[in-house]
Amino acid sequence: MSALQTLTDAAAGNVGAIALLVPLLAPLIAAGVMALIPCHRVAATLNLLFSLLAFGAALVLLNDRPPGDMLLHLDDLNAALITLNTFVAFTSGLFSAGYIEHERQIGRIDPLTGRLHHVMYQALMFALNLAVLANNIALMWFGIELATLTAVMMVGIYRTPAALEAALKYFILGGVGVTLALFGTILIYFAAATDAKGGMEAMAWTALLIHADHFDPTLLNVAFIFLLLGYGTKAGLVPMHAWLPDAHAEGPTPITAVLSGLLINVSLYIILRFKMILTATPHTLPPGPLMISFGLVSVLFAALMLYRQRDIKRLFAYSSIEHMGIATLAFGIGGPLATFAGLLHMLMHSLTKSAIFFAVGHITQIKGTQQLAAIRGIGDSHPALGWGLAFAVLAIAGMPPFGVFMSEFLLINAAFAKTPALALLLIVGLLVALGALLLRLNEVVFSEGERIPGEVHQNNGLLRASRSLPLVTHLLLVLAAGLYLPGPLVAWFQHVAARLG
Amino acid sequence: MLGQSFPFDMAHMLAGGMVTVSFMLLFQDRLIALIWFLALHALALALALAWQAHRQAADDLYVAAALALVVKAILIPMGLRWLVRHLQIERTVEAVVGVGMAMLFGIGLVALSVMVMLPAATHSPLMWEDLSFALAVVMLGLLIMITRRNAMAQIIGLLSVDNGVTLAVVGIRGMPLVIDLGVACLLVAAMVVFAIYFKHIHQRFDSVDVHVLDRFRGEES
């Protein structure tokens, strides 16, 4: 009923209301269209056009804020995320055009699987955008569950033993995660329905936040623990992270980029939404210490695990766990500065990590392997690609002048102000991870390697662009954010951070 | 401790029945029997939902009960049974810990669930009882998952967790029906995805013991 109202509003000429539906409808329609198109080039082009449409709508939403309803809503927090989602969806779509074309040429995937890839890609985008734009807490859950299912389909797409293992593991662990999250969601509804009126209103996040001061604190505590465990599984927090490295290593690289860049981000965003409700209710357990411990354990564990990886995609998967830990830690510390740092870190990590996977995807296609031991001297044989990877890895390791440095620096400041010991542990984690990343970077890019040209031939302009454009764009954005954050952007982040508390 | 009225007793019996069946799932080591118990588990859930629907005269709970009956008690067990027969999977599954140990853990988890939910008793006794049972079923389901190595047995554990989550809905008034429908649709979709992978894995490895898969991990050990 409310969706219908949104539609009628849209018909009345409300640009914002239309723009709110486009990030959902464009991928949904695209998924249907892709199922019918056998030609890869046409499908890849359409994939890009639909992604661009969604991105355009998200840009409109940055200025024009339509009024929300019980199902969908838009505030400063998710407006930023939907822009990020649709942007990374577009660049990853561009990257996947060339990537999938090459996989087809070498016969790793057949035409039908290629088609499945495009359908699932857009379905995944629909699910993620739904989870971000949803006001209804059950709809958020629905989006994440759908995203998990489509991602499971994509992870196992190569049908190799390892890919099947990864997909099954992801399915089972992800299943536990979403079921626990559903239990938490029902408990929240329970707390709301006993006090406020039942029905859809007790599921709308905006209404929940308003009535939060009447909720039963005990019930909310139990609910938050389940939500943190459930969505924390999706966000890859240790110890619920076991699915993440396998899924990252075995799926096609465009999907790896989307998993790392978007899916884990969106899960963390949902935890944030529930944290806001918990903080608004008096006499509840403070969510901070819980999130701090999950975050810190993730950072330290992942930083140590980085040294043990022999697969290049698993290496950067563990780095994603580390960075989700950093963001969770930041939100756990709370306060305007740390929350600002956490938000910035989510954005910067998303852009940087997907850039890394664009480079890694190219490298694994050139070398024909993901084993770190077999990837040597990229800087010699492919200088541009090597430097691209080098800059991206330096950025993710937290080197200035990139954006990740900025968010980590702010976070360390905030941590020192709160508990110096916490800041020290965080610094230890960051340094350990830095060591591992530089060690591997040195081996992969700057060591002596056999000079095989091993070029991936692509004659089409679009496909050639797909090799470099996404990587360069992401790196430039991260560099720009590190050098100078525009005033309005800072004000925006501060406003969101103040609301998040 | 509650009013000794018949409706309460009935609700207790059905929810308590689910906890009992969860214990049966915990020690059962034959796949076909596990699937039967899962169907029984879902049947108890459907009855519990129907009983509440009758008590509250809530039509949407009747629909939820019907959904639980058709999807969880009939369709999914039938599908799982077909998979086991069709792929000729080994019928017995080994547990990681012994029966006695698993039972002790299970009893501990039930006690924990009651204690966790105790502070929420201030609102309404029905809600408290109901949530304790639901939490107990969820915990037992997770225990079933970690004591099994067979992928099918783990999924059965997960489905029993899902039944426990649905049991929590029993005590709530006015849970929108569309939620139940959406969850049921996703459940069916998830089971289709599972069946596809299960089939592939069985054909590739000739086993569904998840430990057989371990050597494919790209990690130094």
Boltz contact constraints between the chains, C-beta under 6 A:
constraints:
  - contact:
      token1: [A, 138]
      token2: [B, 179]
      max_distance: 6.0
  - contact:
      token1: [A, 142]
      token2: [B, 182]
      max_distance: 6.0
  - contact:
      token1: [A, 145]
      token2: [B, 186]
      max_distance: 6.0
  - contact:
      token1: [A, 149]
      token2: [B, 190]
      max_distance: 6.0
  - contact:
      token1: [A, 149]
      token2: [B, 193]
      max_distance: 6.0
  - contact:
      token1: [A, 152]
      token2: [B, 193]
      max_distance: 6.0
  - contact:
      token1: [A, 161]
      token2: [B, 204]
      max_distance: 6.0
  - contact:
      token1: [A, 161]
      token2: [B, 216]
      max_distance: 6.0
  - contact:
      token1: [A, 162]
      token2: [B, 216]
      max_distance: 6.0
  - contact:
      token1: [A, 164]
      token2: [B, 200]
      max_distance: 6.0
  - contact:
      token1: [A, 164]
      token2: [B, 201]
      max_distance: 6.0
  - contact:
      token1: [A, 165]
      token2: [B, 213]
      max_distance: 6.0
  - contact:
      token1: [A, 165]
      token2: [B, 216]
      max_distance: 6.0
  - contact:
      token1: [A, 167]
      token2: [B, 197]
      max_distance: 6.0
  - contact:
      token1: [A, 168]
      token2: [B, 197]
      max_distance: 6.0
  - contact:
      token1: [A, 172]
      token2: [B, 154]
      max_distance: 6.0
  - contact:
      token1: [A, 175]
      token2: [B, 158]
      max_distance: 6.0
  - contact:
      token1: [A, 179]
      token2: [B, 161]
      max_distance: 6.0
  - contact:
      token1: [A, 179]
      token2: [B, 162]
      max_distance: 6.0
  - contact:
      token1: [A, 179]
      token2: [B, 165]
      max_distance: 6.0
  - contact:
      token1: [A, 182]
      token2: [B, 165]
      max_distance: 6.0
  - contact:
      token1: [A, 183]
      token2: [B, 138]
      max_distance: 6.0
  - contact:
      token1: [A, 183]
      token2: [B, 165]
      max_distance: 6.0
  - contact:
      token1: [A, 186]
      token2: [B, 168]
      max_distance: 6.0
  - contact:
      token1: [A, 190]
      token2: [B, 172]
      max_distance: 6.0
  - contact:
      token1: [A, 193]
      token2: [B, 172]
      max_distance: 6.0
  - contact:
      token1: [A, 194]
      token2: [B, 123]
      max_distance: 6.0
  - contact:
      token1: [A, 198]
      token2: [B, 173]
      max_distance: 6.0
  - contact:
      token1: [A, 198]
      token2: [B, 174]
      max_distance: 6.0
  - contact:
      token1: [A, 199]
      token2: [B, 174]
      max_distance: 6.0
  - contact:
      token1: [A, 200]
      token2: [B, 176]
      max_distance: 6.0
  - contact:
      token1: [A, 218]
      token2: [B, 119]
      max_distance: 6.0
  - contact:
      token1: [A, 218]
      token2: [B, 120]
      max_distance: 6.0
  - contact:
      token1: [A, 219]
      token2: [B, 120]
      max_distance: 6.0
  - contact:
      token1: [A, 249]
      token2: [B, 218]
      max_distance: 6.0
  - contact:
      token1: [A, 308]
      token2: [B, 219]
      max_distance: 6.0
  - contact:
      token1: [A, 308]
      token2: [B, 220]
      max_distance: 6.0
  - contact:
      token1: [A, 310]
      token2: [B, 218]
      max_distance: 6.0
  - contact:
      token1: [A, 310]
      token2: [B, 220]
      max_distance: 6.0
  - contact:
      token1: [A, 311]
      token2: [B, 218]
      max_distance: 6.0
  - contact:
      token1: [A, 314]
      token2: [B, 218]
      max_distance: 6.0
